[in-house]
Amino acid sequence: MTVEMGRQITILRLKGLGYRTIADIIGSTRDNVRYYCKTHGLDGDADLVKLNFIEHKNNPKVCKHCGKKIERKPRSGKKLFCSDECRRAWWKEHPEESQRSKDAMYECECAYCKKKFTSYGNKNRKYCSHNCYILHRFWTDPDSSPGAVKVKNRQGMEVSPPGKMTVKRIS
């Protein structure tokens, strides 16, 4: 059984569906679904599992990413994930669920390649990437200023001087 199937089983079970219905939806057997639910604390009457859905959201017993049971110490805070790896993977897959403020988004221009980029939370950011920082800091002459041709080349666009033709090698 894949992690994705486990995640689907958890979601469908918390909506109150039975083992056979879930098995038909995900394309597995009823016994596989029942075993997964039993090992992840989702067993019992479907209606009772559905009633516990709100409590489960406030104080989950299984990881949001992999569905593995979360081990929590007494008096510890709310845990949503079983490990840092699961937390990072889940947030990478669900960026739309982050509650980022639109006020903290800033339009900036890279000091090296002059491309426009969006920075979250830092209006004084100078570079669009670590690569641009390294190239600007260590691979350029501090006494010279780049011309228009150099800036266009840095942005990834080929610029040819007027009247000249560029030939690209294909292979």
C-alpha positions as CSV (number, residue, x, y, z in Angstrom):
1,M,0.0,0.0,0.0
2,T,1.4,3.4,-1.0
3,V,1.5,6.5,1.2
4,E,-1.0,8.2,-1.1
5,M,-3.5,5.3,-0.6
6,G,-3.0,5.6,3.1
7,R,-3.7,9.3,3.0
8,Q,-6.9,8.7,0.9
9,I,-8.1,6.0,3.3
10,T,-7.6,8.4,6.3
11,I,-9.5,11.2,4.6
12,L,-12.4,9.0,3.5
13,R,-12.6,7.2,6.8
14,L,-12.8,10.6,8.7
15,K,-15.6,11.6,6.4
16,G,-17.6,8.6,7.7
17,L,-17.3,6.1,4.8
18,G,-17.2,2.3,5.4
19,Y,-14.4,-0.1,4.6
20,R,-16.0,-1.5,1.5
21,T,-16.8,1.9,0.0
22,I,-13.3,3.1,0.6
23,A,-11.9,-0.1,-0.9
24,D,-14.0,0.5,-4.1
25,I,-12.9,4.1,-4.3
26,I,-9.1,3.5,-4.0
27,G,-9.1,0.2,-5.8
28,S,-8.0,-2.1,-2.9
29,T,-9.6,-4.9,-0.9
30,R,-11.9,-4.4,2.1
31,D,-9.5,-6.3,4.3
32,N,-6.5,-4.1,3.4
33,V,-8.5,-1.0,4.2
34,R,-9.8,-2.6,7.4
35,Y,-6.2,-3.5,8.5
36,Y,-4.9,0.0,7.7
37,C,-7.7,1.6,9.7
38,K,-7.1,-0.8,12.6
39,T,-3.4,0.0,12.7
40,H,-3.9,3.7,12.5
41,G,-6.7,4.2,15.0
42,L,-9.5,4.6,12.5
43,D,-11.4,1.4,13.3
44,G,-14.9,1.1,14.7
45,D,-18.2,2.3,13.6
46,A,-18.0,4.8,10.7
47,D,-20.5,7.2,12.3
48,L,-18.4,7.3,15.5
49,V,-15.2,8.0,13.5
50,K,-17.1,10.8,11.7
51,L,-18.2,12.3,15.0
52,N,-14.6,12.3,16.2
53,F,-13.5,14.1,13.1
54,I,-13.5,17.6,14.8
55,E,-11.7,16.3,17.8
56,H,-9.2,14.6,15.5
57,K,-8.5,17.9,13.7
58,N,-7.8,19.7,16.9
59,N,-5.8,16.9,18.4
60,P,-4.7,14.5,15.7
61,K,-3.5,11.0,16.5
62,V,-2.0,10.3,13.1
63,C,0.5,12.1,10.9
64,K,-1.0,14.4,8.3
65,H,1.5,13.3,5.7
66,C,2.0,9.5,6.1
67,G,-0.8,8.5,8.4
68,K,1.5,6.9,11.0
69,K,0.5,7.1,14.6
70,I,1.9,10.2,16.4
71,E,3.6,9.5,19.7
72,R,3.1,12.5,22.0
73,K,4.5,13.2,25.5
74,P,1.9,14.2,28.1
75,R,1.4,18.0,28.3
76,S,3.1,18.5,25.0
77,G,1.7,20.8,22.4
78,K,-0.4,20.0,19.3
79,K,1.6,17.7,16.9
80,L,0.4,17.3,13.4
81,F,3.3,15.3,11.9
82,C,5.4,12.3,13.1
83,S,8.7,13.8,12.0
84,D,10.4,16.8,10.4
85,E,10.7,15.0,7.1
86,C,6.9,14.5,7.0
87,R,6.2,18.1,8.0
88,R,8.5,19.4,5.2
89,A,7.1,17.1,2.6
90,W,3.5,18.0,3.5
91,W,4.1,21.7,3.4
92,K,5.9,21.3,0.1
93,E,2.9,19.5,-1.4
94,H,0.3,22.0,0.1
95,P,1.7,25.5,-0.2
96,E,-1.8,26.9,-0.7
97,E,-2.7,26.1,2.9
98,S,-0.1,28.4,4.4
99,Q,-1.5,31.6,5.8
100,R,0.9,34.0,4.3
101,S,-0.1,37.7,4.5
102,K,-0.3,39.5,1.1
103,D,1.1,42.6,2.9
104,A,4.4,40.9,3.5
105,M,5.0,40.2,-0.3
106,Y,7.5,42.6,-1.8
107,E,8.6,43.1,-5.4
108,C,12.4,43.3,-5.7
109,E,15.0,43.6,-8.4
110,C,18.0,41.3,-8.3
111,A,21.3,43.2,-8.0
112,Y,23.1,40.8,-10.3
113,C,20.7,39.7,-13.1
114,K,18.2,42.6,-12.8
115,K,15.2,40.3,-12.8
116,K,12.1,41.1,-10.9
117,F,11.3,38.6,-8.1
118,T,8.9,38.4,-5.1
119,S,10.3,38.3,-1.6
120,Y,8.2,37.2,1.4
121,G,8.8,39.2,4.6
122,N,12.0,40.9,3.6
123,K,11.8,44.1,1.5
124,N,15.5,44.7,1.5
125,R,16.5,41.4,-0.2
126,K,19.1,42.0,-3.0
127,Y,19.3,38.7,-4.9
128,C,16.8,36.4,-6.5
129,S,18.8,33.3,-5.7
130,H,21.9,32.1,-3.9
131,N,23.5,31.6,-7.3
132,C,23.2,35.3,-8.2
133,Y,24.6,36.2,-4.8
134,I,27.7,34.1,-5.4
135,L,28.2,35.3,-8.9
136,H,27.9,38.9,-7.9
137,R,29.9,38.7,-4.8
138,F,32.8,36.6,-5.9
139,W,32.9,36.6,-9.8
140,T,32.5,40.2,-10.8
141,D,34.8,43.1,-10.7
142,P,33.6,45.6,-8.0
143,D,35.0,48.6,-9.9
144,S,33.1,48.0,-13.2
145,S,29.4,48.4,-13.9
146,P,27.7,46.0,-16.3
147,G,26.4,47.3,-19.6
148,A,23.1,46.6,-21.2
149,V,24.5,43.6,-23.1
150,K,25.9,42.0,-19.9
151,V,22.6,42.5,-18.0
152,K,20.6,40.9,-20.9
153,N,23.1,37.9,-20.9
154,R,22.7,37.5,-17.2
155,Q,18.9,37.4,-17.6
156,G,19.4,34.5,-20.0
157,M,18.5,36.4,-23.2
158,E,21.0,36.4,-26.0
159,V,21.6,39.9,-27.3
160,S,23.5,40.5,-30.5
161,P,25.0,43.8,-31.4
162,P,23.0,45.6,-34.2
163,G,23.9,44.3,-37.7
164,K,25.4,41.0,-36.6
165,M,23.8,37.6,-36.8
166,T,24.1,35.0,-34.1
167,V,24.5,31.4,-35.1
168,K,23.5,28.7,-32.6
169,R,24.9,25.3,-32.6
170,I,22.3,22.5,-32.5
171,S,23.7,19.2,-31.1
